[in-house]
Amino acid sequence: LVFLFSYFPLHGWAYAFYDYRPPFQLKDCEFVGLKWFTTLFSNASKRKQIFDVMLNTFAMSGLSILFSWLPMAFAILLSEIKCNWFKKVVQTLTTLPHFISWVLVYALAFSLFSSSGMVNNLCIRLGVYDTPVLYLQMTDHVWMMMWLLSTWKGTGWSAIMYIAAIAGIDQELYEAAYVDGAGRFRVIWHITIPSLLPTYFVLLMMNVANFLNNGVDQYYVFQNAFNKDKIQVLDLYVYNLGLGSGSYSLATAISIMKSIVSLTLLFTVNTLSKTLRGESII
C-alpha cells in the first residue's frame, strides 16, 4: 500500500518535463526539459506570485509550529481532571471536530459569520455596529482565523498521543513526589512535562519536515475573491494552477520542488536531532 499510494504516483513527475496538453498522451507532447522550472524564476510576475504564496505558507506553518505545544498542554490539563465522566465528555467533545469535514466547518462558519449570520444579526440588534461586517471576506486577520479554525478542529485529536504518553508514566514517580511534599503544579513541571518532551520533539520534527504541506481542503473552501491573495498556500496554489488553470506541467514542477525541499528539511531536522538529542526519527 505504501508503494501503491506513495511511490508509484511519482512516475507522474514526467509531466514536469513536457508541454503537456490534454487530452493528448504524454508521448505526443513536446519535451521541454527544465523549461517549467526556469519559468518560476525567470518571469518577474511569477516570482512575485510565488513569493506571496510562500509568505502565506510560511505564515500558516509558522503559526502551527509556534503553538505546537497546545495539544500537550491540553492533554496535561485534561489528565488533571479528577471527575472521570466530565473528563470523558470533554475529551469526546474536543475530539469530534477532527471528524467533521472542512466543508461542514465552512457551512458552520458561514452561518455564524456571514453578512446575514448570527454574529452580525446579534451585534446589529445590540447596537454594536450599524452595518454587517464581512468576516469571511476580511484579509487582515485571515491567517489568524485559519489557525484558530485548524486549532479548534485538531487540538483534541492531537492530544490523544500525549494522553497515552501520560498514561505510560511510572506512577511511582508521582507518589514519591507527593510524599516529598510536591504540589500539583510542581509535579506537572518536574515529572509530566519532562516525560512528554521526547514525544513532543518527535512530533515537532515531523511538523518541521512537513513545513510546506498545509493541505488543500481548509483553504479551498474558505477562499474567495477578496481573501485569495492572503489565503492561497502552496498546496492550494498548485491545485488552482493545475486543475483550475490547466497548467499541469507547471503545477507538477512546483510539486517536485516542494517535495525536494520537504525531504531536505526532514534530513536536516533528523541530523540536528542526532546531534543535539542523540536520537533520530528515520
N, C-alpha and C positions, 0 to 999 in steps of 0.2 A: 504493500500500500504506500509506503514511503517513496519507493521508486516510481510508482504509478502517478502519484499526485505531486511529488516534489522534484523529481529528476527527469522523468520522461517529457514533461512540458517544455524543458529547456531547449528542445530542438526548434521551438518557435523563435528563438533568438536569431535564426537565419533571416527573418523578415527585416531586421535592422540593417542588413547589408544589400537590400534590394529596394527598388522603387515599386513597392507592391501596389497594385491597382485591382481591387476586387471587381468582378468575380474571376479574374484570370488566375491560373495556377502560378505558383512561385517560379517555376522553371520558365514560364513565358514572360516574366517581368525582367526589367533591366537590372543588372548587377551594378551597384553604385559604390561598393566598398564602404569607406568611412564617411561618406557624404553627410549622413544624418547626424553623426557625432560632431563633425566640424561645424555644421549648421547651428548647433546650440551655442557656439561661442563666436562665430563669425558675424552673426546678424545682431545688430545693436538692440532692436526691439525684442528679439527672442531672449537676449541676455537679460534685459530688463524684466521680462516676464518670468524667466527662471529665477531671478533674484527675488522677486515678490513672492513667488511660490515657496522658495526655500525659507524666506523670512517667516511665512505663515507656518511652515512645517517645523522650523526650529522653535518658534514660539509655543506651539501646541505641545511638542515633545518636551521642551524645556519645562513647561508648567507641570507636566506629568511626572517628570523625574524630580523636580523640586519638591513636589508634595507626595512622593512615592512612599513616605513614612506614614501616611494617613491610615492605610489598611492595618499596619502593625499597631498603631495607637488605638484604632477602633477595636482590634482583637483583644488588646490588653484591657481596655475599659469594659469590654463585654465579658471577659473572664472574671472580672471583679464583681459582677452582679451575683449576689447570693441567692436570689429568688430564681429557681430553675425554670418555672413556667414563664416568667417575664423574660428571662434570657433567651428562651427558645422563640418566643414571639418576636423579640427584637431581631434576632438572627434571621428568622424566616422573612420578616418584612423587609430587611435590608438586602437579602439575597435575591428576592423575587425580581427586582428591576433588571437583573442581569439577563433574565429570560424573556424580557419584553423587547420586541424588535424596535429598531430606530424609527421605523415608520409610525408605530404606535406612540413612541415618545414624542415625535413631531406633532402627531394629532393632539396629544395632551397639551403640549406647549402652545399649539395654535389656539386651542380652546381657552387657554389661560391668558396668553399674551398678545393675541391678535388685536386689531383695532376695535373689534366688537367682542373681545374676550372678557372673561370675568374680571380680570385685574383692572382693565380700563373702565369697564362699567362701574365697578365698585368705587374707583378713585374719582370718577366724574360725579357720581351721586354724593360722595362725601365732600366734594368741592376741592379736592387736592389739585386738580387741574381741569381746564375747560375743554380741551380737545384731546382725542386719543393719542397716546404715544405709541409709535410703531416699533415695539421692542424687537420683533423678529427681523426688521429691516435695518436696525442700527449697526453701524460699523465700528463705533468707538470701543464697544465692550464685547465684541463678538468672540474674541479669544477667551475671555473670562467666562462668557456664557457657555461656550462649548466645553470648557474644562469643568465647570460646575455640573453640567449635564452628564458628562462621562464619569465624574466622581460619584454622583448620585447613583448612576447605573452600575458602577463596577466595584465600589468600595466593599460592600458586603460580601461579594463573591471573592474578591482578592483576600479578604480577611480569613477565609476558611483555612488556608495553608498555615497562617500564623496561629490560628486557634488549635490546629492539630499539633503544631510545634509546642505550644504552651502545654497541651495535654501530655506531651512526652518529657517534660522537665521533671527531674527527680524531686518528688515531694519531700524527701528528707532535707533538701536544701531550705525549703520554706519553713519546715518545722524547726530546724536549727536556728534560722534567722529569728523566728518568733521567740524562741527560748532565750536568745541573746538580747531580746528587747527591741527588735526592729519593728517599726510601724509598717503600715500597708504601702505607703509611697516609697519608703526605703527598700522594702523587699522588691517592689517593681523595678526600682532604679539599679539595684545591685544583683538581682537574680534573673527576673523575667526578661528585661531588655537585653542584657549580655547573652542570654540563651537564644534570643531571637535574631541577633545580629548576623550570624552566619547565613540564615535563611534570607534575611533582608538583603545582604550583599550579593548573594547569587541572583535574586530576582532583579536587583538594581543593575547588575552587569548585563542581564538579558535585556532589560529595558534600554540600556545604552546601545547595545548591539542592534536593537530594532528602532533606533532613533528616527530613521526616515520612514518607518512604517506606521502611518497613522490610521490606515484603513480608509474606506470609501463611504460606507453606509451613513454614518453620522453626518458628515459634511455634505453629502449628496442631497439628503432630504432637507437640510436646513439652508442650502444655498439659494439665493435669489439674485435678481438683477442689481440689488442695492449692496449686498454684502459679499458678492462673488470675489472681489479683489482681496478681501481680508480672510475669507474662509477657505479658499482653494489651496489645499495642501498638495503635496507631491502626488500621492496616490489618486486623488480626485483630478488633478491636472492631467495625469496620464490617461485616466478614464475619459475625460472630456475631449482630450486630444485624439485618442484612438477611436472610440465608439461615437463620440459627439461630432468631431470634425472629419473623421475618416482618414486621419494621418496615422495609419497603423505602423508604418516603418519608423517614423519619428518617435511615436509613443513607445515602441519596443526598444529603441536605442536609449531612451531615458530610463526605462525599467532595468536595462542591463547595467547602466552606470549606477543606479540605485542599489542593485544587488552587489556590485563590486564594493561600493562604499560600506554597505552593511556588513559584508564579510570582513573588510578591513577593520571596522570598528569592533567586531566580535573578537578577532585575533589580538587586537591591541588591548582590549579590556582583559582578555584572558592572560596575556603576558603581564599586565600590571597586577592582576590577581596573584599570579605565581610569584611575582617579585615581592609584593607587599604582604600578602597573606599566606603564601606557601601553598595555596590551593588553586586549582583551575576548574573551569566549568566544561572544558572539552578535552 
